[in-house]
Amino acid sequence: MVTKDFWVLLAMVIYFVAMLTIGFIYSKRSNSSTRQYFAGGRGVGPWLTALSAEASDMSGWLLMGLPGVAYFTGAADPLWTALGLALGTYLNWKLVARRLRRYSVVAGDAITIPDFFSKRFHDKRNIVSTIAALIILVFFCVYVGSCFVTVGKLFSTLFGWDYHLTMVIGAAIVFAYTVIGGYLSVVVTDFIQGLLMFFALAVVFIGSVASVGGVDNTVAFLKGIPGFLDGTQMATPILNDAGEQIVKAGQAMFGAPTEYGVITMISMLAWGLGYFGMPQVLVRFLSIRSSEEIKKSRIIATTWCVVSLACGVCIGLVGRAMMPTQFVTQSAAENIFIVVSQALLPSFMCGIVVSGIFAASMSSSSSYLIIGASAVGENIFRGLLYRKATDRQVMMVARITLLVMFIFGIAVAFDQNSSIFQVVSYAWAGLGASFGPLMLCSLYWRRTNKFGAIAGMLSGTATVLIWHNFVKPLGGVFAIYELLPAFIISLLFIVVVSLLTPAPDAEVLHEFDHYLDDPDDRKVDDDLVAAEIASGEKRAQI
């Protein structure tokens, strides 16, 4: 066992060292300016853009949370969630990516999502960007915590090490290379991690099916569990007073399946709406080299997403056939990918594959950290508090913010019984409802104004918090995923408040009418640069 653990650990250490090395390699270039540190100088190619967007989006949830749900209650929940995410991924790349890349250049060369919202509406007081930055900070701290939970569970399950100690060590590694290397190190490591995640999912899925005697044997076994493979029903594990599934005579006990109604299906499909407001994905659209390369990125990203989600769901389902009584709670079931990898693969290969879990957590948490830091440094510190701040000062504030988020994420992750799926779903709803409707209106409706933008963000955030904590527990139709009602309410607030308040200025409308005109968006128009310089000089005089 000691020898086996050594080879697993060696493979993971090699991987960690490689990621930290990338951070050091890109540190000099990234630290040359805030534009480089936060957006890679808008010079990122289509493959890096696509895979880094998907890797940062899916996180450890793809390799642990999703298979865990599939293992514990069957296909329905993860299947409808995966369908919603796959559709949302495609539509986000199709409807938002090209327009946001173009508009962000026209709107004063915006390099962060809050920055884009303020410049889109010519919000000179930066109220819009400040509110957006605060929302990002709140929900990304929760998101970072979910990634750290993944790290702790990984090492605790693999080696039997203390959950809290290994969670903190893993979090520290992510923090180190994010602080050192900035956005470019995050994108390049995300690309590598995206490839590793894809490889890990494919290898474990194929190996697990083979180990239980092929597809026919697997399906035959799972059909014996009521509702397990039915997309319109959900399997119901019989639990004892401690909340653990009862096992009798070597068999996990299930009751009659529960109906998976239309409301629940819509609720799971609604996960796809979150993409329109996910800063970690949207910032990739800002940083791509040219909007003309987005079609290629869309094909790569959608293919990766569909195949990876399918493998993640299937690993959980096949895992139940392979190890039917191994896990007795949903939180414990989130370790199924790790345990199957240990059972099937040679030690060194197992280390490489399970590094995919750490890869997923690293890619996501590093993205959350860098975006949260940019929101505070660029949008709150320089945008609101100290407009004369230099790039050096902004990056110092950003790094302090990274440290605060790092500490808060550890606090969130300290409960090792936290369900990764549940933590992620809450943060996903918050960001999706706060920014998704506003992003679509910003790109497609010229009458949207800054008052509607503020109302939309605040109403979306408030609805998620209220619905999740007070309305959802009522059950019935109110049990729907909070993202859907919050998204609709936010959209209504944007439309109604925009129509009830003054129309945007002629300059804002002119930008909207012409932001798609120029196909060469790799550089900022000279007139816009001059206007920004003049605007900055005027603010300095004030």
C-alpha atoms as one frame of an Amber mdcrd trajectory, in Angstrom:
protein
   0.000   0.000   0.000   2.877   2.347   0.883   4.497   1.666  -2.495   1.221
   2.228  -4.302   0.600   5.506  -2.468   4.141   6.617  -3.322   3.588   6.259
  -7.084   0.210   7.972  -6.924   1.706  10.805  -4.929   4.741  11.074  -7.239
   2.513  11.522 -10.291   0.530  14.235  -8.521   3.660  16.045  -7.303   5.021
  16.134 -10.863   1.756  17.646 -11.967   1.747  20.278  -9.186   5.326  21.292
  -9.964   4.440  21.688 -13.649   1.536  24.002 -12.797   3.638  26.158 -10.482
   6.360  26.359 -13.134   3.853  27.731 -15.616   2.930  30.415 -13.088   6.572
  31.499 -12.845   7.059  31.419 -16.629   4.188  33.834 -17.220   4.798  36.019
 -14.180   6.991  38.619 -15.932   4.648  39.065 -18.870   1.511  39.091 -16.724
   2.869  41.674 -14.314   3.711  44.177 -17.062   0.236  45.785 -16.891  -3.284
  45.264 -15.566  -4.404  44.513 -19.145  -1.971  41.584 -19.219  -2.626  40.485
 -15.622  -6.436  40.458 -15.893  -7.069  39.682 -19.603  -3.846  38.337 -21.113
  -3.505  41.375 -23.363  -6.382  40.081 -25.536  -3.984  37.727 -27.296  -5.322
  34.264 -26.369  -5.861  31.750 -29.195  -9.029  29.707 -29.875  -7.873  26.389
 -28.356  -6.660  28.017 -25.144  -9.834  30.105 -24.969 -12.177  27.151 -25.466
 -10.597  24.615 -23.124  -9.729  27.135 -20.410 -13.335  28.384 -20.441 -14.736
  24.874 -20.024 -12.172  23.735 -17.451 -12.727  26.805 -15.292 -16.494  26.401
 -15.652 -16.835  22.731 -14.739 -14.434  22.559 -11.757 -14.274  19.547  -9.420
 -18.052  19.401  -9.672 -17.716  17.556 -12.996 -15.506  14.794 -11.598 -16.995
  14.535  -8.116 -20.331  16.323  -7.678 -22.023  15.088 -10.866 -20.942  11.413
 -10.588 -21.892  11.505  -6.896 -25.490  12.497  -7.655 -25.703   9.842 -10.401
 -24.390   7.156  -8.030 -26.790   7.976  -5.221 -30.148   8.673  -6.910 -29.745
   7.551 -10.512 -29.809   9.171 -13.938 -32.611  11.739 -13.768 -30.992  14.600
 -11.839 -27.566  14.529 -13.522 -29.054  13.781 -16.963 -31.343  16.832 -17.077
 -28.668  19.004 -15.491 -26.124  17.894 -18.096 -28.576  18.567 -20.935 -29.170
  22.076 -19.608 -25.434  22.741 -19.281 -24.617  21.434 -22.763 -27.335  23.570
 -24.339 -26.318  26.597 -22.263 -22.674  26.188 -23.289 -23.530  26.191 -26.995
 -25.943  29.129 -26.772 -23.500  31.205 -24.738 -20.774  30.788 -27.349 -23.298
  31.388 -30.149 -25.206  34.372 -28.754 -22.759  36.147 -26.465 -19.102  35.431
 -27.295 -18.625  37.312 -30.593 -20.792  40.278 -29.602 -19.132  40.680 -26.203
 -15.632  40.532 -27.735 -16.544  43.282 -30.216 -18.513  45.457 -27.809 -15.864
  45.278 -25.059 -13.354  46.908 -27.408 -15.754  49.614 -28.572 -16.822  50.270
 -24.966 -13.487  51.720 -23.895 -11.460  48.503 -24.168 -13.111  46.914 -21.132
 -11.014  44.084 -19.646 -13.348  42.842 -16.893 -17.082  42.097 -16.842 -17.939
  44.863 -14.327 -15.772  47.208 -16.396 -17.751  46.298 -19.521 -21.101  46.982
 -17.863 -20.043  50.446 -16.667 -18.469  51.435 -19.987 -21.389  50.004 -21.971
 -23.741  52.450 -20.201 -21.177  55.309 -19.883 -21.509  55.158 -16.116 -18.926
  57.800 -15.166 -19.474  57.254 -11.438 -18.859  53.488 -11.809 -21.889  52.531
  -9.734 -22.760  49.677 -12.091 -19.253  48.182 -11.997 -19.033  48.529  -8.200
 -22.293  46.622  -7.657 -21.200  43.963 -10.158 -17.810  43.638  -8.462 -19.379
  43.167  -5.025 -21.745  40.470  -6.344 -18.813  38.655  -7.950 -16.824  38.838
  -4.723 -19.640  37.358  -2.620 -20.533  34.419  -4.858 -16.972  33.669  -5.950
 -15.902  33.278  -2.330 -18.553  30.537  -2.066 -17.365  29.041  -5.367 -13.738
  28.992  -4.212 -14.876  27.190  -1.065 -16.521  24.448  -3.145 -13.229  23.898
  -4.997 -11.314  23.613  -1.734 -13.848  21.012  -0.507 -12.956  18.975  -3.598
  -9.241  19.185  -2.813  -9.724  18.073   0.788 -11.946  15.130  -0.161  -9.473
  14.058  -2.838  -6.480  13.651  -0.527  -8.506  12.347   2.376  -9.980   9.574
   0.194  -6.745   8.745  -1.638  -4.312   8.599   1.263  -6.436   8.757   4.417
  -4.806  12.075   5.303  -6.477  14.714   7.439  -9.123  16.510   5.375  -8.505
  19.984   6.817  -4.715  19.896   6.472  -4.705  18.702   2.867  -7.495  21.114
   1.933  -5.394  24.048   3.155  -2.222  22.800   1.421  -4.019  22.312  -1.898
  -5.640  25.724  -1.609  -2.226  27.277  -0.943  -0.825  25.807  -4.188  -3.684
  27.348  -6.194  -3.214  30.669  -4.420   0.535  30.689  -5.140   0.430  30.256
  -8.903  -2.552  32.605  -9.289  -0.793  35.417  -7.402   2.454  34.904  -9.293
   1.253  34.408 -12.852  -2.041  36.272 -13.300  -4.518  35.560 -16.097  -2.088
  34.033 -18.595  -0.893  31.403 -16.140  -4.527  30.656 -15.317  -5.474  30.246
 -18.992  -2.498  28.052 -19.906  -2.879  25.820 -16.856  -6.627  25.638 -17.504
  -5.895  24.432 -21.036  -3.641  21.660 -19.724  -6.150  20.834 -17.010  -8.981
  20.713 -19.549  -7.067  18.103 -21.553  -6.281  16.135 -18.395  -9.911  16.207
 -17.210 -11.082  14.942 -20.611  -8.500  12.136 -20.586  -9.322  11.168 -16.988
 -13.070  10.972 -17.606 -12.677   8.875 -20.754 -10.191   6.424 -19.198 -12.188
   5.850 -16.008 -15.499   5.501 -17.863 -14.165   2.905 -20.315 -12.326   1.024
 -17.559 -15.331   0.932 -15.226 -17.652  -0.462 -17.925 -15.116  -3.156 -18.772
 -14.671  -4.110 -15.106 -18.366  -4.936 -14.615 -18.588  -7.118 -17.728 -19.620
  -4.629 -20.393 -22.634  -2.465 -21.173 -25.252  -5.248 -21.120 -24.327  -6.475
 -17.628 -24.184  -2.921 -16.306 -27.611  -1.999 -17.686 -29.143  -5.263 -16.439
 -27.908  -4.622 -12.900 -29.010  -0.980 -12.795 -32.473  -1.801 -14.168 -32.972
  -3.857 -11.007 -32.898  -0.615  -8.976 -36.359   1.039  -9.192 -36.190   4.248
 -11.234 -32.391   4.319 -11.418 -32.114   4.592 -15.217 -35.431   6.333 -15.796
 -35.234   9.992 -16.810 -38.760  10.618 -15.490 -38.232   8.954 -12.097 -35.612
   9.217  -9.379 -34.332   6.306  -7.301 -35.007   6.603  -3.565 -32.345   5.192
  -1.235 -33.835   3.984   2.084 -32.045   5.864   4.855 -31.629   5.172   8.553
 -31.964   7.761  11.320 -28.395   8.918  10.701 -29.213   9.743   7.066 -27.226
   6.818   5.680 -28.479   4.300   3.127 -29.426   0.952   4.659 -27.497  -2.100
   3.443 -28.902  -5.615   3.997 -27.307  -8.902   2.958 -24.765  -7.030   0.866
 -27.417  -5.078  -1.031 -28.168  -1.348  -0.906 -31.840  -0.820  -0.127 -34.105
   1.337  -2.308 -37.759   2.270  -1.915 -40.343   3.088  -4.574 -38.993   5.712
  -7.015 -40.277   9.287  -6.868 -41.752  10.939  -9.950 -39.494  13.375 -11.744
 -42.068  15.906 -12.911 -41.990  18.606 -15.554 -41.235  21.308 -12.975 -38.140
  19.427 -11.820 -36.976  18.846 -15.406 -37.323  22.544 -16.190 -35.528  23.311
 -12.947 -32.514  21.212 -13.970 -32.511  22.488 -17.562 -32.437  26.003 -16.118
 -28.806  25.390 -15.145 -28.016  26.340 -18.744 -29.243  29.903 -18.158 -26.362
  30.428 -15.757 -23.799  30.558 -18.557 -24.947  33.966 -19.755 -23.799  35.430
 -16.439 -20.683  33.407 -15.554 -17.718  35.838 -15.296 -15.148  33.005 -15.464
 -16.490  32.074 -18.923 -17.357  35.569 -20.160 -13.866  36.879 -19.441 -12.541
  34.297 -21.938 -14.642  35.975 -24.618 -12.999  39.299 -23.753  -9.477  37.893
 -23.985  -9.640  35.911 -27.242  -7.322  37.181 -29.966 -10.093  37.962 -32.456
 -13.855  37.535 -32.648 -13.332  35.787 -35.991 -11.799  32.841 -34.087 -14.818
  32.345 -31.843 -16.580  29.890 -34.181 -13.635  27.507 -33.884 -13.618  27.922
 -30.098 -17.352  27.230 -29.975 -16.961  23.878 -31.733 -14.076  22.839 -29.473
 -15.821  23.954 -26.267 -19.185  22.360 -27.072 -17.600  19.043 -28.060 -15.501
  18.960 -24.874 -18.535  19.826 -22.763 -20.899  17.204 -24.222 -18.395  14.330
 -24.057 -17.141  15.240 -20.573 -20.640  15.612 -19.099 -21.725  12.281 -20.612
 -18.679  10.535 -19.124 -19.222  12.155 -15.723 -22.835  10.967 -15.510 -21.996
   7.469 -16.747 -19.136   7.036 -14.262 -21.577   7.603 -11.409 -24.115   5.149
 -12.852 -21.566   2.436 -13.636 -19.954   3.040 -10.246 -23.179   1.896  -8.566
 -22.976  -1.405 -10.480 -19.293  -1.764  -9.698 -19.483  -0.829  -5.993 -23.175
  -1.029  -5.013 -22.718  -0.569  -1.244 -19.512   1.467  -1.085 -21.096   4.861
  -0.276 -24.100   5.408   1.978 -24.533   9.209   1.693 -24.539  11.558  -1.285
 -21.618  13.519   0.155 -19.567  10.308   0.414 -20.692   9.217  -3.069 -18.855
  12.227  -4.521 -15.679  10.155  -4.048 -16.778   7.500  -6.560 -14.446   8.745
  -9.308 -11.434   8.539  -6.990 -12.235   5.074  -5.636 -12.927   3.633  -9.104
  -9.626   5.071 -10.365  -7.763   3.413  -7.482  -9.440   0.083  -8.170  -8.838
   0.033 -11.928  -5.554   1.720 -12.716  -1.857   1.128 -12.029  -0.572   3.432
  -9.297   1.240   6.008 -11.430  -1.611   6.158 -13.948  -4.065   6.534 -11.070
  -2.038   9.501  -9.867  -2.213  11.107 -13.305  -5.951  10.513 -13.585  -6.904
  11.739 -10.125  -4.754  14.775 -10.776  -7.627  15.604 -13.105  -9.746  16.263
 -10.017  -7.158  18.582  -8.582  -6.802  20.057 -12.071 -10.506  20.823 -12.153
 -10.406  22.496  -8.758  -7.235  24.422  -9.591  -8.578  25.672 -12.914 -11.831
  26.878 -11.417 -10.618  28.332  -8.138  -7.749  30.158  -9.866 -10.228  31.705
 -12.304 -12.545  32.724  -9.470  -9.645  34.225  -7.545  -8.269  36.247 -10.470
 -11.711  37.537 -11.496 -12.636  38.454  -7.918  -9.285  40.218  -7.533  -9.735
  42.123 -10.788 -13.238  43.175  -9.740 -11.956  44.721  -6.510  -8.674  46.128
  -7.833  -9.826  47.487 -11.187 -13.510  48.223 -10.589 -13.773  49.211  -6.926
 -10.309  50.545  -6.050  -9.412  52.350  -9.304 -12.945  52.735 -10.606 -14.496
  54.182  -7.446 -12.100  54.870  -4.586  -8.857  56.133  -6.179  -9.079  56.933
  -9.877  -5.436  58.025 -10.126  -4.211  54.575  -9.038  -1.297  53.148 -11.004
  -1.235  49.597 -12.415   1.194  48.653  -9.644  -1.202  49.867  -6.952  -4.161
  48.110  -8.570  -2.288  44.804  -8.697  -1.287  45.202  -5.046  -4.942  45.641
  -4.059  -5.849  42.677  -6.276  -3.346  40.446  -4.505  -4.661  41.482  -1.104
  -8.134  40.571  -2.373  -6.791  37.179  -3.473  -5.598  36.574   0.072  -8.982
  37.527   1.573 -10.839  35.250  -0.867  -8.365  32.453  -0.133  -9.036  32.707
   3.626 -12.816  32.964   3.155 -12.797  29.951   0.804 -11.004  27.884   3.431
 -13.643  28.905   5.992 -16.431  27.799   3.612 -14.669  24.481   2.941 -13.968
  23.645   6.576 -17.068  21.436   6.824 -15.946  18.238   5.102 -19.541  16.995
   4.853 -20.464  19.815   2.484 -21.999  18.627  -0.787 -20.029  20.038  -3.721
 -23.130  19.834  -5.923 -25.228  21.924  -3.514 -22.571  24.572  -2.868 -21.938
  25.036  -6.587 -25.649  25.220  -7.435 -26.125  28.144  -5.046 -23.228  30.216
  -6.397 -24.167  29.325  -9.996 -27.691  30.639  -9.470 -26.436  33.851  -7.864
 -24.077  34.761 -10.686 -26.359  33.545 -13.473 -29.368  35.565 -12.287 -27.360
  38.692 -11.435 -25.500  39.001 -14.735 -27.149  36.737 -17.332 -30.231  38.855
 -18.157 -28.133  42.029 -18.087 -25.534  40.585 -20.447 -28.200  39.573 -22.983
 -29.960  42.943 -22.744 -26.646  44.807 -23.021 -25.807  43.035 -26.266 -29.262
  42.841 -27.883 -31.495  45.692 -26.595 -30.402  49.273 -27.315 -32.936  50.801
 -24.881 -31.271  49.183 -21.827 -29.905  51.871 -19.513 -27.784  51.982 -16.360
 -30.822  52.250 -14.091 -32.235  49.045 -15.558 -28.798  47.436 -15.224 -28.590
  48.245 -11.518 -32.170  47.088 -10.899 -31.557  43.837 -12.785 -28.407  42.905
 -10.860 -29.858  43.719  -7.443 -33.206  41.997  -8.085 -31.486  38.874  -9.445
 -29.211  38.591  -6.426 -32.005  39.273  -3.933 -34.350  36.742  -5.560 -31.739
  33.970  -5.396 -31.095  34.630  -1.707 -34.806  34.884  -0.790 -35.983  31.996
  -2.967 -33.253  29.601  -1.835 -33.701  30.281   1.883 -37.416  31.036   2.296
 -39.469  30.065  -0.765 -37.868  26.811  -1.932 -38.422  25.035   1.418 -42.206
  25.381   0.858 -41.962  22.588  -1.726 -44.249  21.875  -4.655 -43.915  24.313
  -7.551 -41.790  26.540  -5.292 -39.090  23.857  -5.103 -37.879  24.875  -8.563
 -34.194  25.791  -8.876 -33.858  29.404  -7.770 -31.948  30.408 -10.908 -35.063
  30.260 -13.112 -37.391  32.594 -11.143 -34.470  34.895 -10.329 -33.462  35.089
 -14.010 -37.019  35.981 -15.049 -37.445  38.589 -12.292 -34.093  40.188 -13.111
 -35.043  40.398 -16.791 -38.395  42.007 -15.928 -36.718  44.579 -13.702 -34.243
  45.502 -16.447 -37.009  46.021 -19.008 -39.490  47.838 -16.756 -36.968  50.147
 -15.047 -35.231  50.959 -18.360 -38.577  51.952 -19.903 -39.593  54.024 -16.888
 -36.317  55.997 -16.779 -34.638  58.273 -19.378 -33.388  56.693 -22.592 -29.611
  56.267 -23.033 -27.642  59.198 -24.447 -27.153  59.506 -28.206 -23.487  58.492
 -27.823 -24.445  55.249 -26.065 -27.043  54.458 -28.729 -24.545  55.201 -31.504
 -22.042  52.760 -29.974 -24.726  50.092 -29.732 -25.816  50.580 -33.343 -22.277
  50.245 -34.690 -20.377  47.953 -32.321 -20.529  45.049 -34.800 -19.328  47.096
 -37.784 -15.547  46.661 -37.597 -14.304  43.077 -38.095 -10.770  43.953 -36.946
 -11.208  43.918 -33.186  -7.688  42.934 -32.282  -6.813  46.512 -31.414  -8.716
  49.445 -29.999  -9.767  52.199 -32.390  -7.425  55.222 -32.176 -10.313  57.619
 -31.632 -11.539  55.565 -28.688  -8.067  55.511 -27.178  -7.790  59.276 -27.525
 -11.216  59.717 -25.971 -10.264  57.503 -23.023  -7.026  59.450 -22.467  -8.890
  62.761 -22.590 -11.504  61.410 -20.202  -8.802  60.256 -17.790  -7.073  63.652
 -17.906 -10.359  65.398 -17.214 -11.034  63.162 -14.201  -7.525  63.816 -12.926
  -8.120  67.582 -13.072 -11.319  67.162 -11.094
